[in-house]
Structure formats: structure tokens, C-alpha cells
Amino acid sequence: MTATTPQFVSPSPAQQIQPELTGSELAVDVAIVGGGIVGLTLAAALAPSGMAVAVIEAQTAAGAAARQRAYAFSLTSADIFKGLGLWPKVGPQICHFDKVQLSDGDYGQVVRFLPEDLGTEAVYYGAEHGVLMAALQGAIAAAANVYYLCSATLEEMHDQDDSVIAEVSTPTGRFRVRSPLVVAADGKGSPLRQRAGIGSVGWRYRQSCVTTVLEPEHSHQNTAYERFWPSGPFAILPLADGRCQVVWTAPHAEAQAILDLPEAEFMAELEQRYGTQMGQLKRLTAPAMFPVQLMQCDRYVQPRLALVGDAAHSCHPVGGQGLNMGIRDAAALAEVLTDAYQRGQDLGDVAVLRPYERWRRLENWVILSFTDVLTRTFSNQILPVVVVRRAGLWVLSSVPLLKRLALRLMTGRLGRLPRLARLGQLK
Ligand SMILES: Cc1cc2nc3c(=O)[nH]c(=O)nc-3n(C[C@H](O)[C@H](O)[C@H](O)COP(=O)(O)OP(=O)(O)OC[C@H]3O[C@@H](n4cnc5c(N)ncnc54)[C@H](O)[C@@H]3O)c2cc1C
């Protein structure tokens, strides 16, 4: 399949294409709706295949990169970024977790995960949204076959012959993107998933999470803490430049009350949950609150449509898994599509897409279940459950094989690795 290149699109150094004409059409091999980290990872992973790819993003390029969030970034996500050749840009700007420490409220038994448990350079990484987005935007700006359409919102879609026509609106008018396959990378509320009528299973937790960024008095020593309180898990993740990201989960009303506290009282509450090991803590960003839910779509593919990232699933932030699952979806889908493209197959054919669904939906179930069991077990104060989970912590810290298995699950080192991740491991 070939791409026609209407006059309004050409990759620009500003990394942002503003179509100026209406009534024109761009024909591509894959149209990705949503240019967050997952959508851009997919575009960057497809670029070497030579396929023509359009990314349709509702925000400006700067707006999409501006989200104030830091992620616990797994070893496998790092391998995928290495496989994409992005590590020289990302590596120096992220923080290595040299230790991850899990504990159960005030209970003394602590489980410590160290890089030597897996023989890796870090247990996990702390990566900021803007750093990951800048690297991905740079990669797709350098790829002449990727069209990055910003301030462009998908309005309607319809089938025509062997293609889908996406009607896209921009501040200067409407245009069409024609493609045999549309990928929904449009996030949790995914308008595309809803339009396709794809159902899901899941539930909202009776918890919300509050986030903020801190500057501690003493070094964070590259240590991440996750402490499970009956009200919900409380995590402090080390970031570059000595800062830390707090992810503080509590029942909705309590989370709202925490959010509304004056700064001094907020910091006092935070110290209660965390302690004083890093000395005086200074708050750098206003706290924000997010509802927490588990969601898994009934299917990830249907004719001419595939779902990736939060459009397909969403999980409790405990263990920092959501984005990592999405990056892995993107690498897996890119692999399946690249192979099909080389064989000259129709990329929108559900028989081509099904292996991606079988691969990723099952693996994502494992992670969703793991985060669910973790949060339910640790938010529970029924005595037998408390006894069992504390015994579990002891077993985890005392049996190296079990510890290694848990770490491999949390860092994405279990399951089928995408080719890009295996390539990254060699770099
Ligand atoms: C508090 C909190 C902490 C978290 N911490 C972690 C962590 O430590 N580790 C981790 O792995 N995950 C974490 N997550 C989960 C992570 O944030 C998400 O899984 C991830 O951001 C999903 O990325 P995405 O690209 O799929 O979706 P999004 O980031 O939501 O991107 C979707 C994109 O689609 C665009 N879009 C939407 N609709 C349209 C449309 N109609 N047309 C065009 N464009 C459209 C949007 O503008 C956006 O840019 C956390 C989540 C929360 C809430």
C-alpha cells in the first residue's frame, strides 16, 4: 500500500502539522488516534517498516507533552525504548531505582528489591511524562513516513471499500484520513472504543489517588517506597534532580479531604504516612486527584480497529503498571503489523489482528489481577487476612526464588517479550 501525500501534510521541524485545507484526504497504512506515550511508541515502532502512519492528536504537540506526571517505568519499557534507539536521550534524564522497599503499615517486616536480584542496572526507573514524550516526538519528527497531526480531533468514522475513513477536525477545518486500520490510543475514556461499541469488565475502587512532587532535604538515595496502609497504598518514587513523586491512595472522601488541606497540614499528614527519613520535605506542585478503576475490554480488535494502552485496559496505580502495559501493547502490535505488512496482508483484517489480541489481552489480565489482589489484600483489616499477608511478606523476603519471580512480574520480565524489547536488551 502506498501513501498519497496531500499538500497540507509534511513533517515539520516544529513536530506539529497543522492541516490548512479542508476537503482533502491523506491515505496511510495505519491511522493512530491519540498521540500520548502509547500512541507515539506505536508510531515510532512502525516507522522503520516503511509504512505510512498518521497520528491524530487532539492537543497541540506541546500540550500533549505538558502533563505533570512521573511514572514508575519498568525494565521492559526501558528495553523497548532502547530498541527504538531512544535511550541516549531518555537514559540521562531519568532516575534509577537502586532499591524498592515494600512494607505493610507499621509492621516491621520490609521486603527490599535490589538490582542484583535480577542482575540488572536498576530495579525500575522514574521517568517524567515530558521526557518520554520529547524523545518520542523527536523520533517521529525524524521519520518522513509518520504524519503527526496535532490539534486534530477524530469526529466521525465510516467504512469505505477496504478502508476506514476518519473525519478529523482542526482549528482551520476538516479533512479525511483513509486507512485500512485505525488504532485507538485515545486513553481511558476512549471515544473510539465507545463508538465501536466494545464492552468491558471492571469496577471503580472506592479509592482515589492524590499525587504531588516533593523536594526532600536529604537525598532520596534512589529508593522507591511503597507502603500499604489500610486506607490504601502510599508510594514515594525517586525522580531525577533529587525530587520525588508521591502517589497517595485513600478512600474518595479521605482523598478529597487530603487534597483540600492547607499546605502545612498536608505535609504533616504526609509525614505521618511516610516518616522523616529524607528530612524536611518541600512541596513543589499543587496536589492533584485521580479516581482509580480496573477495566479490561472484552476484545482488543475487530475488523479495521485495534485498541492499545488505556483505551484497552486500566488498572490501580499500585505497582506502577498502566503505562508499562500500554508500551508493551504498542511494541507487540507494531511487531504483528510489521510482519503482516511484509507479507502483503490487509492490516485491517481481523485474522491479522487476532494474534495481537491473544498475546496482550491474556498478559494484561495477569497484571490487572495482580494489582487487584495486592490492593484488596493490603486494604483489608480482617485478622486472618492480616496474618496471611504478613506471613506472605516474610516468605517473599526470605525465599529468593519467590522474590525473583515477583520482581520479574512487576518489571515486565515475564511473558512473551516483543522483538523490540529483546533488541533493547542487546544494546
Ligand atoms: C496518578 C496516576 C499515576 C500513575 N502512575 C503510573 C506509573 O507509575 N507507571 C505506569 O506504568 N502507569 C502509571 N499510571 C497510568 C498511566 O498514566 C496511563 O496508563 C498512561 O498514561 C496511558 O497512556 P495512553 O497513551 O494509553 O493514554 P493517554 O496518556 O490518556 O493519551 C491519550 C491521548 O489521546 C488523545 N485523544 C483523546 N481523544 C482523542 C480524539 N478523539 N482525537 C484525537 N486525540 C485524542 C489525548 O489528547 C491524549 O494525548 C498512572 C496513572 C495515574 C492516574
The ligand as a Gaussian input file, in Angstrom:
#p B3LYP/6-31G(d) Opt

LIG

0 1
 C       -1.952000       9.124000      39.408000
 C       -1.504000       8.133000      38.386000
 C       -0.234000       7.577000      38.481000
 C        0.189000       6.650000      37.545000
 N        1.431000       6.114000      37.665000
 C        1.846000       5.189000      36.775000
 C        3.141000       4.608000      36.892000
 O        3.893000       4.894000      37.820000
 N        3.525000       3.693000      35.966000
 C        2.704000       3.324000      34.941000
 O        3.098000       2.470000      34.131000
 N        1.469000       3.882000      34.783000
 C        1.032000       4.804000      35.671000
 N       -0.210000       5.373000      35.518000
 C       -1.041000       5.003000      34.352000
 C       -0.653000       5.840000      33.112000
 O       -0.768000       7.219000      33.391000
 C       -1.549000       5.502000      31.923000
 O       -1.632000       4.102000      31.801000
 C       -0.956000       6.072000      30.618000
 O       -0.826000       7.470000      30.719000
 C       -1.853000       5.724000      29.429000
 O       -1.267000       6.242000      28.252000
 P       -2.095000       6.298000      26.874000
 O       -1.139000       6.852000      25.866000
 O       -2.752000       4.989000      26.637000
 O       -3.282000       7.318000      27.158000
 P       -3.224000       8.892000      27.427000
 O       -1.965000       9.262000      28.123000
 O       -4.510000       9.235000      28.095000
 O       -3.175000       9.535000      25.963000
 C       -4.319000       9.587000      25.131000
 C       -4.102000      10.673000      24.088000
 O       -5.210000      10.643000      23.169000
 C       -5.617000      11.958000      22.873000
 N       -7.048000      11.885000      22.434000
 C       -8.123000      11.523000      23.168000
 N       -9.239000      11.559000      22.420000
 C       -8.862000      11.933000      21.161000
 C       -9.560000      12.155000      19.932000
 N      -10.910000      11.977000      19.807000
 N       -8.870000      12.569000      18.841000
 C       -7.535000      12.731000      18.920000
 N       -6.819000      12.538000      20.073000
 C       -7.466000      12.144000      21.173000
 C       -5.382000      12.713000      24.171000
 O       -5.256000      14.101000      23.953000
 C       -4.078000      12.079000      24.680000
 O       -2.932000      12.751000      24.224000
 C       -0.668000       6.286000      36.468000
 C       -1.936000       6.848000      36.373000
 C       -2.368000       7.756000      37.331000
 C       -3.728000       8.349000      37.211000

